[in-house]
Amino acid sequence: MARRVSNQRKFVVTLIAWAIGLTIFFPILWTILTSFKTEAEAIASPPSFLLFDWTLENYSEVNERSDYFLHFMNSVIISLGSTLLGLAIAIPAAWSMAFVPGKRTKDILMWMLSTKMLPPVGVLIPIYLLFRDFGLLDTRLGLVIVLTLINLPIIVWMLFTYFKEIPGEILEAARMDGATLWNEVVHVLTPMAVPGIASTLLLNVILAWNEAFWTLNLTAAKAAPLTAFIASYSSPEGLFYAKLSAASTLAIAPILILGWFSQKQLVRGLTFGAVK
């Protein structure tokens, strides 16, 4: 029988969870509040939390100085494009590793995961030179390719772990009914794995959206996403905290809204075996 949890323990656990959640969310809240302050109030000591003169001046100046919609569309295209391309590659790869494993399957998975431990700056120069020679610098296509390669190990691992939860007998029954390999993957496996695929898609959209190292080093203006939009407010003249906070708020707002409305799908996919 399941052990009963006392009300006191529930209260303590809930209190700790709220404390951790608020601690994690506080920097985001402070950034949002700072975006409504003047530059003088943003660096005031001691800082004011709510009792200050609220202003939209920073948002107005940010919109006048930068083309927010261009950066936003670049982020949407790059994050969605890299994630969808990664899924197109990872679904067949994860299927083969989950249902037709070989002697080196575990070694390949560990090797793929080990590539995430490589410092990005270690491969910056060769990738930069390749992008220069192939004309991919400051292009959306170039960022889609590099972000796909960066996040591919995570996509494969998530899908592989989720596919392992699907009984192999179902696929065998489909084969006995005459299903081809394409039909097996597309019409049998993929519909059953929708929660895992959805959670993988959402997580990797967030990772691609927040990627800063490659977007700052491989773009200049045309394909610059919102991460470059934020960095443009750090200049040799100094940090303008209020304007920087306004730019940051505009950049994180879409992904915060996406995460809020998709949290149930994300949690469902993760707890059904996408990540252990």
C-alpha positions as CSV (number, residue, x, y, z in Angstrom):
1,M,0.0,0.0,0.0
2,A,1.1,3.5,-0.7
3,R,2.4,5.4,2.3
4,R,0.1,8.3,3.3
5,V,1.7,11.7,3.3
6,S,0.9,14.0,6.2
7,N,-0.5,17.5,5.6
8,Q,2.5,18.9,7.4
9,R,4.9,17.3,5.0
10,K,2.8,18.4,2.0
11,F,3.0,21.9,3.3
12,V,6.8,21.8,3.7
13,V,7.3,20.3,0.3
14,T,5.0,22.9,-1.3
15,L,6.8,25.7,0.5
16,I,10.2,24.5,-0.6
17,A,8.9,24.1,-4.2
18,W,7.6,27.6,-4.2
19,A,10.8,29.0,-2.7
20,I,12.9,27.3,-5.5
21,G,10.5,28.4,-8.2
22,L,10.5,32.0,-7.0
23,T,14.3,32.0,-6.7
24,I,14.6,30.8,-10.3
25,F,12.0,33.2,-11.6
26,F,13.3,36.3,-9.7
27,P,16.0,37.3,-12.2
28,I,13.4,37.3,-15.0
29,L,11.0,39.3,-12.8
30,W,13.8,41.8,-12.0
31,T,14.7,42.1,-15.6
32,I,11.0,42.9,-16.5
33,L,10.8,45.5,-13.7
34,T,14.0,47.1,-14.7
35,S,12.8,47.5,-18.2
36,F,10.1,50.0,-16.9
37,K,12.7,52.1,-15.0
38,T,14.7,55.0,-16.1
39,E,18.5,54.5,-16.5
40,A,19.1,56.4,-13.2
41,E,16.6,54.3,-11.3
42,A,18.0,51.1,-12.9
43,I,21.4,51.7,-11.2
44,A,20.1,53.3,-8.0
45,S,21.4,52.0,-4.7
46,P,19.5,50.7,-2.8
47,P,17.3,49.5,-5.7
48,S,13.6,50.1,-5.8
49,F,11.3,47.1,-6.3
50,L,7.9,48.5,-7.2
51,L,7.9,52.1,-5.9
52,F,9.4,53.9,-8.9
53,D,8.2,56.0,-11.8
54,W,7.1,53.4,-14.4
55,T,7.9,54.4,-18.0
56,L,7.7,52.9,-21.5
57,E,10.5,55.1,-22.7
58,N,12.9,52.1,-23.0
59,Y,10.6,50.1,-25.2
60,S,10.1,53.1,-27.4
61,E,13.8,53.7,-27.8
62,V,14.5,50.0,-28.4
63,N,11.9,49.8,-31.2
64,E,13.2,53.0,-32.8
65,R,16.8,51.8,-32.7
66,S,16.3,48.2,-33.8
67,D,14.1,46.2,-36.1
68,Y,12.6,43.9,-33.5
69,F,10.3,42.1,-36.0
70,L,13.3,41.2,-38.2
71,H,15.2,39.6,-35.2
72,F,12.0,37.9,-34.0
73,M,11.3,36.3,-37.4
74,N,15.0,35.2,-37.6
75,S,14.6,33.5,-34.2
76,V,11.4,31.8,-35.2
77,I,12.8,30.5,-38.5
78,I,16.1,29.4,-37.1
79,S,14.7,27.7,-34.0
80,L,11.9,25.9,-35.8
81,G,13.9,25.1,-38.9
82,S,16.8,23.6,-36.9
83,T,14.4,21.6,-34.7
84,L,12.3,20.2,-37.6
85,L,15.5,19.3,-39.5
86,G,16.9,17.6,-36.4
87,L,13.7,15.6,-35.9
88,A,13.7,14.5,-39.6
89,I,17.2,13.1,-39.0
90,A,16.8,11.9,-35.4
91,I,13.5,9.9,-35.8
92,P,14.9,7.3,-38.2
93,A,18.2,7.2,-36.2
94,A,16.4,6.7,-32.9
95,W,14.2,4.1,-34.5
96,S,17.1,2.0,-35.7
97,M,18.9,2.3,-32.4
98,A,15.8,1.4,-30.3
99,F,14.4,-1.4,-32.4
100,V,17.4,-2.7,-34.5
101,P,20.3,-2.2,-32.1
102,G,23.8,-3.2,-33.1
103,K,26.9,-4.1,-31.1
104,R,28.1,-0.5,-31.1
105,T,24.7,1.2,-30.5
106,K,25.5,2.2,-26.9
107,D,29.0,3.4,-28.0
108,I,27.5,5.5,-30.7
109,L,25.0,7.0,-28.3
110,M,27.7,7.8,-25.7
111,W,29.9,9.3,-28.5
112,M,27.1,11.5,-29.6
113,L,26.4,12.7,-26.1
114,S,30.2,13.3,-25.5
115,T,30.2,15.9,-28.3
116,K,28.0,18.1,-26.1
117,M,31.0,18.3,-23.7
118,L,33.2,19.9,-26.3
119,P,33.6,23.6,-25.7
120,P,32.1,25.4,-28.7
121,V,35.0,27.8,-29.0
122,G,37.2,24.8,-29.8
123,V,35.5,24.3,-33.2
124,L,34.6,28.0,-33.9
125,I,37.5,28.7,-36.2
126,P,37.1,25.7,-38.6
127,I,33.3,26.2,-38.7
128,Y,33.7,29.9,-39.3
129,L,36.1,29.2,-42.2
130,L,33.8,26.6,-43.7
131,F,30.9,29.0,-43.5
132,R,33.0,31.8,-45.1
133,D,34.0,29.6,-48.0
134,F,30.5,28.3,-48.6
135,G,28.9,31.7,-48.2
136,L,26.9,30.8,-45.1
137,L,28.0,33.6,-42.9
138,D,25.1,35.8,-41.7
139,T,22.5,33.5,-43.3
140,R,19.5,31.8,-41.8
141,L,20.4,28.5,-43.5
142,G,23.9,28.6,-41.9
143,L,22.4,28.9,-38.4
144,V,19.8,26.3,-39.1
145,I,22.6,23.8,-40.1
146,V,24.9,24.6,-37.1
147,L,22.1,24.6,-34.5
148,T,20.8,21.3,-35.9
149,L,24.2,19.7,-35.5
150,I,24.6,21.1,-32.0
151,N,21.2,19.9,-30.7
152,L,21.1,16.6,-32.7
153,P,22.6,14.5,-29.9
154,I,19.9,15.7,-27.4
155,I,17.1,15.0,-29.9
156,V,18.4,11.5,-30.7
157,W,18.8,10.7,-27.0
158,M,15.3,11.9,-26.1
159,L,13.6,10.1,-28.9
160,F,15.7,6.9,-28.3
161,T,14.7,6.8,-24.7
162,Y,11.1,7.4,-25.5
163,F,11.0,4.8,-28.4
164,K,12.4,2.2,-25.9
165,E,9.1,2.6,-24.0
166,I,7.1,1.5,-27.0
167,P,6.5,-2.3,-27.2
168,G,8.4,-3.9,-30.1
169,E,5.5,-6.3,-30.6
170,I,3.3,-3.5,-32.0
171,L,5.9,-2.9,-34.8
172,E,6.2,-6.7,-35.4
173,A,2.4,-6.9,-35.8
174,A,2.5,-4.0,-38.4
175,R,5.2,-5.9,-40.3
176,M,3.1,-9.1,-40.3
177,D,0.2,-7.0,-41.8
178,G,2.5,-6.0,-44.6
179,A,3.6,-2.6,-43.5
180,T,6.7,-1.3,-45.2
181,L,9.6,0.3,-43.3
182,W,8.3,3.8,-44.3
183,N,4.7,2.9,-43.1
184,E,6.0,1.4,-39.9
185,V,7.9,4.6,-39.0
186,V,5.5,7.1,-40.3
187,H,2.1,5.5,-39.6
188,V,2.7,3.3,-36.6
189,L,5.7,4.6,-34.6
190,T,5.3,8.3,-35.0
191,P,1.7,8.6,-34.0
192,M,2.4,6.5,-30.8
193,A,5.4,8.7,-30.0
194,V,3.6,12.1,-30.4
195,P,4.0,13.1,-26.7
196,G,7.7,12.3,-26.8
197,I,8.2,14.0,-30.2
198,A,6.2,17.1,-29.0
199,S,8.3,17.4,-25.8
200,T,11.5,17.0,-27.8
201,L,10.4,19.7,-30.3
202,L,9.5,22.1,-27.5
203,L,12.7,21.6,-25.6
204,N,14.9,22.0,-28.6
205,V,13.0,25.1,-29.8
206,I,13.8,26.6,-26.5
207,L,17.5,25.6,-26.7
208,A,17.8,27.0,-30.2
209,W,16.0,30.2,-29.3
210,N,18.4,30.8,-26.4
211,E,21.6,29.9,-28.3
212,A,23.9,32.9,-28.2
213,F,27.5,31.7,-28.9
214,W,27.0,30.7,-32.5
215,T,24.4,33.3,-33.3
216,L,26.8,36.1,-32.2
217,N,29.8,34.7,-34.0
218,L,28.2,33.6,-37.3
219,T,25.8,36.5,-37.9
220,A,26.1,40.3,-38.3
221,A,22.8,41.8,-39.3
222,K,20.7,40.0,-41.9
223,A,20.2,36.7,-40.0
224,A,20.8,38.0,-36.5
225,P,18.2,36.5,-34.1
226,L,17.0,38.0,-30.8
227,T,20.1,36.9,-28.9
228,A,22.1,39.3,-31.1
229,F,19.4,41.9,-30.6
230,I,20.0,41.8,-26.9
231,A,23.8,41.9,-27.3
232,S,23.6,45.0,-29.4
233,Y,22.7,47.0,-26.2
234,S,26.1,46.2,-24.7
235,S,28.5,48.8,-26.1
236,P,31.9,50.3,-25.3
237,E,30.2,53.3,-23.8
238,G,28.8,51.1,-21.1
239,L,25.8,49.0,-20.2
240,F,22.4,50.8,-20.4
241,Y,20.6,48.5,-17.9
242,A,17.1,49.8,-18.5
243,K,17.3,49.5,-22.3
244,L,19.1,46.2,-22.0
245,S,16.3,44.9,-19.8
246,A,13.7,46.1,-22.2
247,A,15.4,44.3,-25.1
248,S,15.8,41.2,-23.0
249,T,12.1,41.3,-22.0
250,L,11.1,41.5,-25.7
251,A,13.4,38.6,-26.5
252,I,12.3,36.2,-23.8
253,A,8.6,37.1,-23.9
254,P,7.7,34.8,-26.8
255,I,9.5,31.8,-25.4
256,L,8.0,32.4,-21.9
257,I,4.5,32.4,-23.4
258,L,5.2,29.3,-25.4
259,G,6.5,27.5,-22.3
260,W,3.6,28.6,-20.2
261,F,0.9,27.3,-22.7
262,S,2.8,24.1,-23.5
263,Q,4.0,23.1,-20.1
264,K,1.5,20.3,-19.7
265,Q,2.5,18.8,-23.0
266,L,6.2,19.2,-22.1
267,V,5.8,17.6,-18.7
268,R,3.7,14.8,-20.1
269,G,6.2,13.9,-22.8
270,L,9.1,14.0,-20.3
271,T,7.4,11.9,-17.7
272,F,6.3,9.3,-20.2
273,G,10.0,8.3,-20.8
274,A,11.4,11.0,-23.1
275,V,14.0,11.8,-20.4
276,K,15.0,9.7,-17.4
